[in-house]
Amino acid sequence: DPASIPPVLEVLAWTDEPGWEDEVQAVRHREHPVWGVQFHPESVASEYGERLVRNFLAVT
């Protein structure tokens, strides 16, 4: 539930899948360079896993 996230964190992604509405999937700290994700974007089993990791490394 995004409402349960502390104000110091910003929700960046959430699900809209039936039964999982508003399930928080990604957050970032508002004052420090810290991010968190609920899924495994680096998974090579996913179609865009490698691209997600390359993009993340390019912006950090």
Secondary structure, DSSP 8 states (H G I E B T S, - for coil): -GGGS-TTEEEEEE--STT-TT-EEEEEESSSS-EEESS-TT-TTSTTHHHHHHHHHHH-
